[in-house]
Amino acid sequence: MNDKRPVNLDLSQFSFPLPALTSIVHRATGIILFVGIAILMYILELSLSSEEGFNSVKECLDGFFVKFIIWGILSGLLYHLVAGTKHLLMDLGIGETLEGGILGAKITIVVSVVLILLAGVWLW
Amino acid sequence: MVASVTSFGRNGLYDWMIQRVTAVSLAAYSIFLLGFFILNPDMTYTQWSEFFSCTGVRIFSLLALLSLGAHAWIGLWTISTDYLKPMVLRFIFQAVSGLVMFIYVVWGVQILWGL
């Protein structure tokens, strides 16, 4: 292995600015969604299997615990979607400055918190 | 330039592009599904199964599923190469991610077409 390859830095030694934190949450929600997809696909399979399956899914979704899990996955999706949209906008050259990056991170948090709360209201 | 054999497109530029193209299709599909749920608050089984028996919905779902496979692979690959330094650990993580993605794709096809 070539010694000149980039090294892994010790992340515990850094102080994280807001854009770094929103970026890490973007990654974390990505992992959560990757696992959450299994739950969503299981629900999809059950709901499409038969009328009884569909009704049992409906019944399950009325329970607090299952609804909470769905809200969690939906929250991850909404955050990932908002942060990803910000990413695509930055790829287009929008908000690439230091101030733009911080503002973008703030907008990402505000918009996703609003969407997550709306999703909660919609589910309950 | 360092080319990695484990990256999706074998080259960072391809990965970058694929990550973004699949992101757009996943975003479109997510909004499409959420819109369908919001517009149909009291959904019945007939409505739901008819929706998923439309060829258009099935094609869109398969597109999203394949996009998910590529998108998640690139994302998880990036995460594993950033945070998992021991080679064995990184390899196991990538192998498990790849296997799970393959299962998702096959499982999804089975759900959509009921094979």
gemmi code that builds the backbone of each chain (N, CA, C; Angstrom):
import gemmi

chains = {
    "A": [
        ("MET", (0.856, -1.214, 0.000), (0.000, 0.000, 0.000), (0.880, 1.248, 0.000)),
        ("ASN", (0.514, 2.202, -0.805), (1.251, 3.462, -0.946), (1.108, 4.317, 0.319)),
        ("ASP", (2.221, 4.768, 0.883), (2.195, 5.565, 2.116), (1.649, 6.968, 1.909)),
        ("LYS", (1.597, 7.423, 0.670), (1.168, 8.805, 0.428), (-0.344, 8.946, 0.335)),
        ("ARG", (-1.059, 7.864, 0.530), (-2.525, 7.959, 0.478), (-3.020, 8.774, 1.661)),
        ("PRO", (-4.199, 9.411, 1.527), (-4.699, 10.243, 2.627), (-4.885, 9.435, 3.907)),
        ("VAL", (-4.622, 10.042, 5.038), (-4.778, 9.332, 6.308), (-6.148, 9.637, 6.904)),
        ("ASN", (-6.619, 8.769, 7.800), (-7.860, 9.036, 8.505), (-7.546, 9.937, 9.688)),
        ("LEU", (-8.227, 11.068, 9.737), (-7.953, 12.022, 10.814), (-8.728, 11.631, 12.061)),
        ("ASP", (-8.214, 12.057, 13.217), (-8.896, 11.770, 14.480), (-10.025, 12.778, 14.670)),
        ("LEU", (-11.258, 12.319, 14.414), (-12.394, 13.242, 14.402), (-12.697, 13.831, 15.778)),
        ("SER", (-12.256, 13.124, 16.848), (-12.574, 13.627, 18.186), (-11.778, 14.888, 18.528)),
        ("GLN", (-10.786, 15.214, 17.706), (-9.939, 16.388, 17.974), (-10.481, 17.666, 17.331)),
        ("PHE", (-11.587, 17.566, 16.606), (-12.074, 18.734, 15.868), (-13.229, 19.408, 16.590)),
        ("SER", (-13.358, 20.731, 16.364), (-14.598, 21.371, 16.780), (-15.410, 21.537, 15.500)),
        ("PHE", (-16.669, 21.104, 15.567), (-17.465, 21.053, 14.354), (-18.299, 22.313, 14.139)),
        ("PRO", (-18.097, 23.001, 13.010), (-19.007, 24.095, 12.673), (-20.355, 23.531, 12.219)),
        ("LEU", (-21.381, 24.373, 12.190), (-22.738, 23.926, 11.850), (-22.810, 23.125, 10.535)),
        ("PRO", (-22.187, 23.601, 9.439), (-22.276, 22.809, 8.196), (-21.690, 21.402, 8.344)),
        ("ALA", (-20.684, 21.243, 9.217), (-20.118, 19.909, 9.437), (-21.133, 19.025, 10.146)),
        ("LEU", (-21.846, 19.613, 11.116), (-22.848, 18.833, 11.852), (-24.003, 18.419, 10.951)),
        ("THR", (-24.476, 19.358, 10.090), (-25.586, 18.982, 9.199), (-25.120, 17.917, 8.213)),
        ("SER", (-23.843, 17.979, 7.839), (-23.300, 16.969, 6.925), (-23.243, 15.591, 7.591)),
        ("ILE", (-22.840, 15.576, 8.868), (-22.772, 14.297, 9.581), (-24.172, 13.718, 9.786)),
        ("VAL", (-25.133, 14.593, 10.102), (-26.510, 14.111, 10.260), (-27.028, 13.565, 8.922)),
        ("HIS", (-26.633, 14.203, 7.823), (-27.019, 13.722, 6.493), (-26.528, 12.280, 6.296)),
        ("ARG", (-25.295, 12.038, 6.716), (-24.733, 10.690, 6.619), (-25.460, 9.715, 7.555)),
        ("ALA", (-25.689, 10.177, 8.781), (-26.351, 9.306, 9.763), (-27.755, 8.941, 9.292)),
        ("THR", (-28.499, 9.929, 8.755), (-29.851, 9.627, 8.286), (-29.787, 8.674, 7.090)),
        ("GLY", (-28.719, 8.780, 6.298), (-28.546, 7.851, 5.180), (-28.475, 6.418, 5.666)),
        ("ILE", (-27.704, 6.200, 6.741), (-27.589, 4.849, 7.295), (-28.924, 4.395, 7.886)),
        ("ILE", (-29.591, 5.306, 8.611), (-30.895, 4.977, 9.205), (-31.883, 4.572, 8.107)),
        ("LEU", (-31.882, 5.327, 7.002), (-32.805, 5.024, 5.906), (-32.484, 3.670, 5.278)),
        ("PHE", (-31.210, 3.372, 5.165), (-30.809, 2.099, 4.566), (-31.365, 0.926, 5.384)),
        ("VAL", (-31.364, 1.079, 6.697), (-31.939, 0.044, 7.566), (-33.468, 0.137, 7.535)),
        ("GLY", (-33.975, 1.375, 7.573), (-35.424, 1.596, 7.617), (-36.151, 1.067, 6.394)),
        ("ILE", (-35.455, 1.059, 5.253), (-36.059, 0.560, 4.007), (-36.564, -0.872, 4.193)),
        ("ALA", (-35.847, -1.664, 5.000), (-36.271, -3.048, 5.235), (-37.662, -3.065, 5.873)),
        ("ILE", (-37.876, -2.169, 6.858), (-39.181, -2.091, 7.530), (-40.255, -1.658, 6.529)),
        ("LEU", (-39.933, -0.628, 5.730), (-40.914, -0.121, 4.768), (-41.263, -1.186, 3.718)),
        ("MET", (-40.247, -1.939, 3.286), (-40.515, -2.964, 2.276), (-41.326, -4.111, 2.859)),
        ("TYR", (-41.081, -4.421, 4.141), (-41.878, -5.466, 4.786), (-43.345, -5.025, 4.860)),
        ("ILE", (-43.551, -3.749, 5.240), (-44.912, -3.208, 5.315), (-45.569, -3.215, 3.933)),
        ("LEU", (-44.793, -2.832, 2.916), (-45.327, -2.815, 1.544), (-45.754, -4.215, 1.115)),
        ("GLU", (-44.895, -5.188, 1.394), (-45.192, -6.569, 1.005), (-46.472, -7.066, 1.673)),
        ("LEU", (-46.556, -6.799, 2.998), (-47.725, -7.249, 3.761), (-48.997, -6.551, 3.261)),
        ("SER", (-48.893, -5.245, 2.994), (-50.069, -4.475, 2.600), (-50.568, -4.863, 1.221)),
        ("LEU", (-49.671, -5.357, 0.363), (-50.092, -5.733, -0.991), (-50.462, -7.206, -1.099)),
        ("SER", (-50.153, -7.987, -0.019), (-50.352, -9.430, -0.108), (-51.833, -9.798, -0.204)),
        ("SER", (-52.679, -9.149, 0.602), (-54.112, -9.462, 0.591), (-54.854, -8.380, 1.367)),
        ("GLU", (-56.168, -8.442, 1.300), (-56.979, -7.472, 2.040), (-56.713, -7.581, 3.542)),
        ("GLU", (-56.540, -8.841, 4.029), (-56.277, -9.042, 5.470), (-54.931, -8.414, 5.842)),
        ("GLY", (-53.938, -8.642, 4.960), (-52.616, -8.066, 5.194), (-52.692, -6.559, 5.260)),
        ("PHE", (-53.431, -5.976, 4.329), (-53.596, -4.520, 4.283), (-54.233, -4.010, 5.575)),
        ("ASN", (-55.286, -4.719, 6.018), (-55.963, -4.296, 7.248), (-55.081, -4.449, 8.479)),
        ("SER", (-54.254, -5.504, 8.486), (-53.381, -5.666, 9.660), (-52.311, -4.582, 9.681)),
        ("VAL", (-51.860, -4.147, 8.496), (-50.908, -3.027, 8.440), (-51.578, -1.772, 8.997)),
        ("LYS", (-52.837, -1.538, 8.555), (-53.577, -0.359, 9.015), (-53.718, -0.364, 10.539)),
        ("GLU", (-54.023, -1.553, 11.065), (-54.192, -1.708, 12.512), (-52.882, -1.414, 13.254)),
        ("CYS", (-51.790, -2.012, 12.713), (-50.465, -1.811, 13.316), (-50.089, -0.345, 13.341)),
        ("LEU", (-50.392, 0.359, 12.245), (-49.997, 1.768, 12.133), (-50.765, 2.654, 13.101)),
        ("ASP", (-51.868, 2.132, 13.655), (-52.619, 2.904, 14.650), (-51.955, 2.860, 16.021)),
        ("GLY", (-51.118, 1.837, 16.236), (-50.423, 1.724, 17.518), (-49.336, 2.783, 17.646)),
        ("PHE", (-49.105, 3.243, 18.868), (-48.148, 4.337, 19.080), (-46.741, 3.946, 18.652)),
        ("PHE", (-46.306, 2.748, 19.047), (-44.920, 2.354, 18.816), (-44.589, 2.288, 17.319)),
        ("VAL", (-45.458, 1.606, 16.557), (-45.217, 1.468, 15.115), (-45.264, 2.841, 14.441)),
        ("LYS", (-46.246, 3.652, 14.861), (-46.376, 4.985, 14.291), (-45.130, 5.815, 14.564)),
        ("PHE", (-44.585, 5.638, 15.762), (-43.381, 6.373, 16.151), (-42.188, 5.967, 15.276)),
        ("ILE", (-42.077, 4.651, 15.018), (-40.993, 4.146, 14.146), (-41.130, 4.750, 12.746)),
        ("ILE", (-42.369, 4.745, 12.238), (-42.620, 5.292, 10.900), (-42.268, 6.783, 10.877)),
        ("TRP", (-42.641, 7.480, 11.947), (-42.314, 8.910, 12.038), (-40.798, 9.095, 12.027)),
        ("GLY", (-40.098, 8.204, 12.728), (-38.635, 8.260, 12.754), (-38.034, 8.086, 11.366)),
        ("ILE", (-38.521, 7.069, 10.634), (-37.993, 6.824, 9.288), (-38.335, 8.006, 8.377)),
        ("LEU", (-39.578, 8.491, 8.514), (-40.029, 9.622, 7.698), (-39.194, 10.876, 8.003)),
        ("SER", (-38.857, 11.068, 9.279), (-38.026, 12.202, 9.671), (-36.654, 12.095, 9.021)),
        ("GLY", (-36.084, 10.885, 9.054), (-34.787, 10.664, 8.417), (-34.856, 10.971, 6.932)),
        ("LEU", (-35.945, 10.514, 6.300), (-36.126, 10.750, 4.865), (-36.235, 12.241, 4.569)),
        ("LEU", (-37.050, 12.947, 5.373), (-37.255, 14.378, 5.127), (-35.952, 15.154, 5.308)),
        ("TYR", (-35.220, 14.829, 6.371), (-33.953, 15.530, 6.589), (-32.984, 15.239, 5.442)),
        ("HIS", (-32.875, 13.953, 5.076), (-31.950, 13.545, 4.019), (-32.315, 14.233, 2.693)),
        ("LEU", (-33.613, 14.367, 2.464), (-34.121, 15.003, 1.240), (-33.756, 16.490, 1.223)),
        ("VAL", (-33.976, 17.167, 2.362), (-33.692, 18.604, 2.431), (-32.187, 18.843, 2.321)),
        ("ALA", (-31.394, 18.080, 3.088), (-29.940, 18.254, 3.059), (-29.388, 17.893, 1.676)),
        ("GLY", (-29.985, 16.886, 1.040), (-29.556, 16.492, -0.305), (-29.867, 17.565, -1.328)),
        ("THR", (-31.045, 18.192, -1.184), (-31.414, 19.285, -2.092), (-30.421, 20.438, -1.947)),
        ("LYS", (-30.047, 20.725, -0.686), (-29.042, 21.775, -0.449), (-27.721, 21.397, -1.131)),
        ("HIS", (-27.382, 20.127, -1.049), (-26.155, 19.630, -1.679), (-26.183, 19.876, -3.189)),
        ("LEU", (-27.333, 19.541, -3.810), (-27.456, 19.714, -5.260), (-27.381, 21.193, -5.639)),
        ("LEU", (-27.994, 22.056, -4.799), (-27.934, 23.496, -5.066), (-26.492, 23.987, -4.978)),
        ("MET", (-25.754, 23.467, -3.982), (-24.350, 23.875, -3.853), (-23.529, 23.369, -5.034)),
        ("ASP", (-23.908, 22.184, -5.575), (-23.217, 21.685, -6.767), (-23.430, 22.619, -7.949)),
        ("LEU", (-24.590, 23.321, -7.943), (-24.871, 24.271, -9.017), (-24.169, 25.613, -8.775)),
        ("GLY", (-23.448, 25.687, -7.670), (-22.691, 26.906, -7.391), (-23.434, 27.892, -6.508)),
        ("ILE", (-24.599, 27.457, -5.940), (-25.375, 28.364, -5.079), (-24.930, 28.189, -3.623)),
        ("GLY", (-24.599, 29.280, -2.987), (-24.244, 29.234, -1.564), (-22.946, 28.525, -1.262)),
        ("GLU", (-21.961, 28.688, -2.115), (-20.697, 27.985, -1.900), (-19.716, 28.738, -1.005)),
        ("THR", (-20.034, 29.985, -0.664), (-19.122, 30.762, 0.173), (-19.223, 30.284, 1.620)),
        ("LEU", (-18.338, 30.794, 2.476), (-18.379, 30.418, 3.892), (-19.711, 30.828, 4.523)),
        ("GLU", (-20.134, 32.074, 4.250), (-21.419, 32.552, 4.807), (-22.566, 31.731, 4.215)),
        ("GLY", (-22.483, 31.481, 2.899), (-23.521, 30.695, 2.215), (-23.642, 29.303, 2.813)),
        ("GLY", (-22.520, 28.708, 3.151), (-22.528, 27.368, 3.732), (-23.217, 27.335, 5.076)),
        ("ILE", (-22.927, 28.355, 5.897), (-23.538, 28.424, 7.231), (-25.031, 28.704, 7.115)),
        ("LEU", (-25.369, 29.631, 6.205), (-26.787, 29.943, 5.989), (-27.525, 28.698, 5.466)),
        ("GLY", (-26.905, 28.004, 4.523), (-27.501, 26.787, 3.970), (-27.755, 25.751, 5.052)),
        ("ALA", (-26.792, 25.610, 5.974), (-26.951, 24.646, 7.071), (-28.126, 25.047, 7.964)),
        ("LYS", (-28.236, 26.367, 8.226), (-29.344, 26.844, 9.073), (-30.686, 26.591, 8.392)),
        ("ILE", (-30.739, 26.912, 7.084), (-31.992, 26.699, 6.341), (-32.351, 25.211, 6.342)),
        ("THR", (-31.348, 24.360, 6.148), (-31.582, 22.909, 6.154), (-32.245, 22.479, 7.466)),
        ("ILE", (-31.702, 22.987, 8.603), (-32.250, 22.598, 9.905), (-33.678, 23.109, 10.064)),
        ("VAL", (-33.893, 24.385, 9.753), (-35.224, 24.971, 9.954), (-36.267, 24.260, 9.082)),
        ("VAL", (-35.955, 24.121, 7.790), (-36.924, 23.504, 6.868), (-37.215, 22.063, 7.277)),
        ("SER", (-36.170, 21.303, 7.641), (-36.446, 19.907, 7.975), (-37.188, 19.767, 9.298)),
        ("VAL", (-36.892, 20.640, 10.276), (-37.638, 20.571, 11.544), (-39.119, 20.855, 11.288)),
        ("VAL", (-39.394, 21.870, 10.453), (-40.791, 22.192, 10.133), (-41.462, 20.994, 9.453)),
        ("LEU", (-40.784, 20.395, 8.467), (-41.362, 19.253, 7.751), (-41.576, 18.052, 8.676)),
        ("ILE", (-40.616, 17.835, 9.591), (-40.723, 16.697, 10.514), (-41.913, 16.890, 11.456)),
        ("LEU", (-42.082, 18.140, 11.935), (-43.228, 18.421, 12.806), (-44.541, 18.259, 12.038)),
        ("LEU", (-44.579, 18.756, 10.789), (-45.778, 18.594, 9.967), (-46.082, 17.111, 9.740)),
        ("ALA", (-45.023, 16.330, 9.520), (-45.213, 14.884, 9.323), (-45.811, 14.262, 10.580)),
        ("GLY", (-45.352, 14.724, 11.758), (-45.889, 14.228, 13.020), (-47.372, 14.554, 13.158)),
        ("VAL", (-47.724, 15.794, 12.819), (-49.127, 16.220, 12.880), (-49.971, 15.388, 11.910)),
        ("TRP", (-49.422, 15.160, 10.730), (-50.140, 14.401, 9.703), (-50.368, 12.947, 10.139)),
        ("LEU", (-49.349, 12.356, 10.803), (-49.464, 10.963, 11.218), (-50.437, 10.783, 12.389)),
        ("TRP", (-50.448, 11.767, 13.332), (-51.314, 11.599, 14.500), (-52.648, 12.337, 14.411)),
    ],
    "B": [
        ("MET", (-4.069, 10.222, -9.517), (-5.417, 9.890, -9.031), (-5.434, 8.442, -8.531)),
        ("VAL", (-6.067, 8.255, -7.396), (-6.164, 6.903, -6.847), (-7.504, 6.306, -7.280)),
        ("ALA", (-7.474, 5.214, -8.038), (-8.711, 4.537, -8.420), (-8.922, 3.388, -7.441)),
        ("SER", (-10.126, 3.333, -6.860), (-10.405, 2.264, -5.915), (-11.237, 1.186, -6.584)),
        ("VAL", (-10.884, -0.063, -6.340), (-11.634, -1.156, -6.974), (-13.008, -1.353, -6.349)),
        ("THR", (-13.224, -0.812, -5.138), (-14.507, -1.058, -4.483), (-15.536, 0.050, -4.733)),
        ("SER", (-15.138, 1.182, -5.328), (-16.113, 2.251, -5.555), (-17.081, 1.816, -6.650)),
        ("PHE", (-18.252, 2.463, -6.697), (-19.312, 1.995, -7.596), (-18.936, 2.143, -9.068)),
        ("GLY", (-18.505, 3.343, -9.449), (-18.201, 3.586, -10.856), (-16.727, 3.447, -11.173)),
        ("ARG", (-15.957, 2.896, -10.232), (-14.522, 2.687, -10.375), (-13.756, 4.006, -10.476)),
        ("ASN", (-14.437, 5.106, -10.241), (-13.811, 6.402, -10.443), (-14.686, 7.434, -9.733)),
        ("GLY", (-14.038, 8.349, -9.011), (-14.775, 9.286, -8.174), (-15.754, 10.157, -8.930)),
        ("LEU", (-15.387, 10.521, -10.157), (-16.255, 11.403, -10.937), (-17.561, 10.709, -11.315)),
        ("TYR", (-17.462, 9.433, -11.724), (-18.668, 8.660, -12.030), (-19.527, 8.523, -10.783)),
        ("ASP", (-18.887, 8.186, -9.656), (-19.616, 8.033, -8.400), (-20.363, 9.312, -8.059)),
        ("TRP", (-19.671, 10.422, -8.217), (-20.248, 11.741, -7.911), (-21.505, 11.952, -8.749)),
        ("MET", (-21.396, 11.652, -10.056), (-22.518, 11.877, -10.971), (-23.667, 10.915, -10.674)),
        ("ILE", (-23.338, 9.629, -10.491), (-24.380, 8.620, -10.238), (-25.111, 8.950, -8.933)),
        ("GLN", (-24.335, 9.389, -7.922), (-24.921, 9.756, -6.644), (-25.988, 10.834, -6.832)),
        ("ARG", (-25.722, 11.799, -7.699), (-26.656, 12.910, -7.901), (-27.850, 12.546, -8.786)),
        ("VAL", (-27.593, 11.783, -9.837), (-28.697, 11.385, -10.714), (-29.684, 10.500, -9.945)),
        ("THR", (-29.145, 9.532, -9.175), (-30.026, 8.654, -8.406), (-30.728, 9.441, -7.299)),
        ("ALA", (-30.049, 10.479, -6.765), (-30.673, 11.307, -5.727), (-31.930, 11.973, -6.270)),
        ("VAL", (-31.850, 12.464, -7.505), (-33.008, 13.142, -8.104), (-34.156, 12.156, -8.291)),
        ("SER", (-33.868, 10.944, -8.769), (-34.963, 9.994, -8.979), (-35.549, 9.523, -7.644)),
        ("LEU", (-34.700, 9.380, -6.622), (-35.210, 8.989, -5.296), (-36.050, 10.100, -4.681)),
        ("ALA", (-35.622, 11.345, -4.869), (-36.388, 12.485, -4.347), (-37.745, 12.543, -5.030)),
        ("ALA", (-37.743, 12.374, -6.371), (-39.001, 12.422, -7.121), (-39.942, 11.311, -6.655)),
        ("TYR", (-39.405, 10.104, -6.462), (-40.241, 8.974, -6.043), (-40.794, 9.191, -4.629)),
        ("SER", (-39.943, 9.692, -3.724), (-40.392, 9.945, -2.351), (-41.542, 10.943, -2.327)),
        ("ILE", (-41.387, 12.029, -3.099), (-42.422, 13.059, -3.132), (-43.699, 12.499, -3.779)),
        ("PHE", (-43.522, 11.694, -4.824), (-44.648, 11.060, -5.514), (-45.452, 10.176, -4.547)),
        ("LEU", (-44.746, 9.320, -3.790), (-45.433, 8.422, -2.846), (-46.086, 9.200, -1.707)),
        ("LEU", (-45.341, 10.165, -1.136), (-45.894, 10.960, -0.042), (-47.132, 11.719, -0.519)),
        ("GLY", (-47.057, 12.250, -1.752), (-48.206, 12.953, -2.330), (-49.409, 12.036, -2.442)),
        ("PHE", (-49.173, 10.786, -2.871), (-50.270, 9.820, -3.003), (-50.906, 9.542, -1.634)),
        ("PHE", (-50.074, 9.423, -0.596), (-50.596, 9.187, 0.759), (-51.403, 10.382, 1.256)),
        ("ILE", (-50.862, 11.580, 1.012), (-51.526, 12.788, 1.518), (-52.862, 13.003, 0.810)),
        ("LEU", (-52.898, 12.688, -0.506), (-54.131, 12.909, -1.267), (-55.180, 11.828, -0.994)),
        ("ASN", (-54.752, 10.684, -0.426), (-55.694, 9.596, -0.142), (-55.658, 9.208, 1.335)),
        ("PRO", (-56.235, 10.051, 2.188), (-56.127, 9.778, 3.628), (-56.842, 8.491, 4.060)),
        ("ASP", (-57.964, 8.171, 3.444), (-58.674, 6.946, 3.842), (-58.553, 5.894, 2.750)),
        ("MET", (-57.328, 5.404, 2.609), (-57.060, 4.484, 1.528), (-57.668, 3.103, 1.787)),
        ("THR", (-58.191, 2.505, 0.702), (-58.696, 1.135, 0.801), (-57.697, 0.196, 0.125)),
        ("TYR", (-57.888, -1.094, 0.386), (-56.983, -2.085, -0.198), (-57.062, -2.050, -1.726)),
        ("THR", (-58.288, -1.893, -2.262), (-58.474, -1.871, -3.723), (-57.672, -0.727, -4.348)),
        ("GLN", (-57.803, 0.465, -3.745), (-57.064, 1.628, -4.250), (-55.561, 1.364, -4.249)),
        ("TRP", (-55.111, 0.836, -3.117), (-53.680, 0.605, -2.895), (-53.132, -0.429, -3.871)),
        ("SER", (-53.852, -1.545, -4.036), (-53.322, -2.594, -4.918), (-53.462, -2.178, -6.383)),
        ("GLU", (-54.497, -1.381, -6.702), (-54.631, -0.894, -8.083), (-53.490, 0.060, -8.425)),
        ("PHE", (-53.143, 0.886, -7.427), (-52.037, 1.840, -7.607), (-50.760, 1.093, -7.977)),
        ("PHE", (-50.464, 0.034, -7.219), (-49.217, -0.694, -7.467), (-49.319, -1.692, -8.618)),
        ("SER", (-50.518, -1.836, -9.216), (-50.585, -2.699, -10.390), (-50.450, -1.883, -11.679)),
        ("CYS", (-50.438, -0.534, -11.572), (-50.172, 0.309, -12.744), (-48.750, 0.060, -13.223)),
        ("THR", (-48.595, -0.108, -14.539), (-47.246, -0.318, -15.080), (-46.349, 0.876, -14.778)),
        ("GLY", (-46.903, 2.073, -14.902), (-46.106, 3.280, -14.641), (-45.558, 3.314, -13.227)),
        ("VAL", (-46.417, 2.981, -12.257), (-45.984, 2.982, -10.850), (-44.911, 1.920, -10.632)),
        ("ARG", (-45.099, 0.750, -11.282), (-44.114, -0.317, -11.129), (-42.764, 0.086, -11.718)),
        ("ILE", (-42.807, 0.722, -12.880), (-41.546, 1.158, -13.505), (-40.859, 2.193, -12.624)),
        ("PHE", (-41.650, 3.162, -12.126), (-41.093, 4.202, -11.263), (-40.516, 3.578, -9.985)),
        ("SER", (-41.240, 2.584, -9.429), (-40.769, 1.923, -8.208), (-39.466, 1.172, -8.458)),
        ("LEU", (-39.394, 0.502, -9.607), (-38.169, -0.249, -9.917), (-37.006, 0.712, -10.135)),
        ("LEU", (-37.291, 1.834, -10.785), (-36.256, 2.855, -10.989), (-35.732, 3.336, -9.633)),
        ("ALA", (-36.680, 3.586, -8.705), (-36.291, 4.060, -7.375), (-35.474, 2.984, -6.646)),
        ("LEU", (-35.885, 1.736, -6.809), (-35.202, 0.637, -6.135), (-33.761, 0.480, -6.632)),
        ("LEU", (-33.586, 0.534, -7.958), (-32.238, 0.427, -8.523), (-31.409, 1.654, -8.151)),
        ("SER", (-32.059, 2.824, -8.148), (-31.369, 4.052, -7.747), (-30.908, 3.936, -6.303)),
        ("LEU", (-31.806, 3.369, -5.473), (-31.464, 3.187, -4.058), (-30.219, 2.328, -3.914)),
        ("GLY", (-30.154, 1.242, -4.686), (-28.993, 0.357, -4.621), (-27.700, 1.100, -4.916)),
        ("ALA", (-27.676, 1.862, -6.003), (-26.462, 2.589, -6.385), (-26.170, 3.722, -5.394)),
        ("HIS", (-27.222, 4.467, -5.043), (-27.080, 5.625, -4.151), (-26.560, 5.207, -2.777)),
        ("ALA", (-27.159, 4.130, -2.243), (-26.757, 3.669, -0.910), (-25.361, 3.066, -0.959)),
        ("TRP", (-25.035, 2.383, -2.051), (-23.697, 1.806, -2.148), (-22.645, 2.921, -2.111)),
        ("ILE", (-22.841, 3.970, -2.907), (-21.856, 5.057, -2.954), (-21.777, 5.751, -1.591)),
        ("GLY", (-22.939, 5.995, -0.981), (-22.962, 6.655, 0.325), (-22.281, 5.827, 1.395)),
        ("LEU", (-22.626, 4.535, 1.460), (-22.045, 3.671, 2.493), (-20.561, 3.430, 2.225)),
        ("TRP", (-20.199, 3.368, 0.938), (-18.782, 3.212, 0.588), (-17.998, 4.423, 1.093)),
        ("THR", (-18.544, 5.618, 0.859), (-17.877, 6.843, 1.311), (-17.707, 6.827, 2.821)),
        ("ILE", (-18.785, 6.432, 3.519), (-18.735, 6.396, 4.979), (-17.707, 5.364, 5.449)),
        ("SER", (-17.695, 4.202, 4.817), (-16.766, 3.156, 5.271), (-15.312, 3.559, 5.014)),
        ("THR", (-15.050, 4.226, 3.889), (-13.658, 4.614, 3.618), (-13.241, 5.810, 4.472)),
        ("ASP", (-14.237, 6.566, 4.992), (-13.897, 7.705, 5.858), (-13.655, 7.276, 7.305)),
        ("TYR", (-14.494, 6.361, 7.806), (-14.461, 6.089, 9.245), (-13.921, 4.717, 9.632)),
        ("LEU", (-13.907, 3.772, 8.712), (-13.453, 2.434, 9.094), (-12.042, 2.211, 8.562)),
        ("LYS", (-11.099, 2.312, 9.448), (-9.717, 2.210, 8.992), (-9.226, 0.766, 8.834)),
        ("PRO", (-9.509, -0.127, 9.793), (-8.997, -1.500, 9.625), (-9.596, -2.153, 8.380)),
        ("MET", (-8.753, -2.671, 7.539), (-9.162, -3.218, 6.241), (-10.226, -4.296, 6.367)),
        ("VAL", (-10.082, -5.184, 7.353), (-11.022, -6.298, 7.500), (-12.420, -5.776, 7.825)),
        ("LEU", (-12.449, -4.822, 8.770), (-13.713, -4.235, 9.197), (-14.402, -3.541, 8.024)),
        ("ARG", (-13.604, -2.774, 7.266), (-14.134, -2.049, 6.115), (-14.668, -3.029, 5.072)),
        ("PHE", (-13.935, -4.089, 4.842), (-14.349, -5.076, 3.841), (-15.656, -5.748, 4.268)),
        ("ILE", (-15.740, -6.117, 5.557), (-16.963, -6.778, 6.046), (-18.154, -5.831, 5.912)),
        ("PHE", (-17.953, -4.568, 6.300), (-19.024, -3.561, 6.209), (-19.509, -3.425, 4.766)),
        ("GLN", (-18.553, -3.330, 3.836), (-18.917, -3.162, 2.425), (-19.585, -4.412, 1.870)),
        ("ALA", (-19.100, -5.569, 2.297), (-19.690, -6.824, 1.808), (-21.132, -6.964, 2.294)),
        ("VAL", (-21.355, -6.641, 3.592), (-22.712, -6.734, 4.143), (-23.623, -5.728, 3.451)),
        ("SER", (-23.126, -4.488, 3.248), (-23.926, -3.462, 2.559), (-24.318, -3.939, 1.164)),
        ("GLY", (-23.361, -4.490, 0.437), (-23.624, -4.958, -0.919), (-24.644, -6.077, -0.939)),
        ("LEU", (-24.519, -6.999, 0.022), (-25.443, -8.129, 0.094), (-26.863, -7.634, 0.397)),
        ("VAL", (-26.975, -6.726, 1.379), (-28.289, -6.193, 1.756), (-28.929, -5.478, 0.568)),
        ("MET", (-28.124, -4.700, -0.163), (-28.660, -4.000, -1.337), (-29.166, -4.963, -2.390)),
        ("PHE", (-28.423, -6.046, -2.597), (-28.845, -7.053, -3.566), (-30.170, -7.680, -3.121)),
        ("ILE", (-30.269, -7.967, -1.809), (-31.513, -8.542, -1.274), (-32.671, -7.573, -1.481)),
        ("TYR", (-32.445, -6.286, -1.208), (-33.494, -5.277, -1.401), (-34.006, -5.268, -2.842)),
        ("VAL", (-33.071, -5.315, -3.788), (-33.475, -5.245, -5.200), (-34.318, -6.467, -5.573)),
        ("VAL", (-33.840, -7.666, -5.208), (-34.574, -8.883, -5.577), (-35.924, -8.932, -4.851)),
        ("TRP", (-35.899, -8.601, -3.552), (-37.125, -8.594, -2.741), (-38.129, -7.592, -3.339)),
        ("GLY", (-37.630, -6.420, -3.714), (-38.497, -5.377, -4.274), (-39.150, -5.827, -5.570)),
        ("VAL", (-38.382, -6.490, -6.427), (-38.939, -6.995, -7.688), (-40.039, -8.011, -7.382)),
        ("GLN", (-39.783, -8.865, -6.384), (-40.773, -9.869, -5.998), (-42.057, -9.216, -5.471)),
        ("ILE", (-41.908, -8.149, -4.674), (-43.091, -7.455, -4.150), (-43.872, -6.817, -5.295)),
        ("LEU", (-43.156, -6.156, -6.206), (-43.818, -5.404, -7.273), (-44.525, -6.305, -8.265)),
        ("TRP", (-43.880, -7.421, -8.619), (-44.481, -8.287, -9.634), (-45.072, -9.566, -9.055)),
        ("GLY", (-44.916, -9.753, -7.756), (-45.498, -10.919, -7.104), (-45.077, -12.238, -7.712)),
        ("LEU", (-43.788, -12.328, -8.055), (-43.292, -13.558, -8.693), (-43.237, -14.711, -7.701)),
    ],
}
model = gemmi.Model(1)
for chain_id, residues in chains.items():
    chain = gemmi.Chain(chain_id)
    for i, (resn, *xyz) in enumerate(residues, 1):
        res = gemmi.Residue()
        res.name, res.seqid = resn, gemmi.SeqId(i, " ")
        for name, pos in zip(("N", "CA", "C"), xyz):
            atom = gemmi.Atom()
            atom.name, atom.element = name, gemmi.Element(name[0])
            atom.pos, atom.b_iso = gemmi.Position(*pos), 0.0
            res.add_atom(atom)
        chain.add_residue(res)
    model.add_chain(chain)
structure = gemmi.Structure()
structure.add_model(model)
structure.setup_entities()
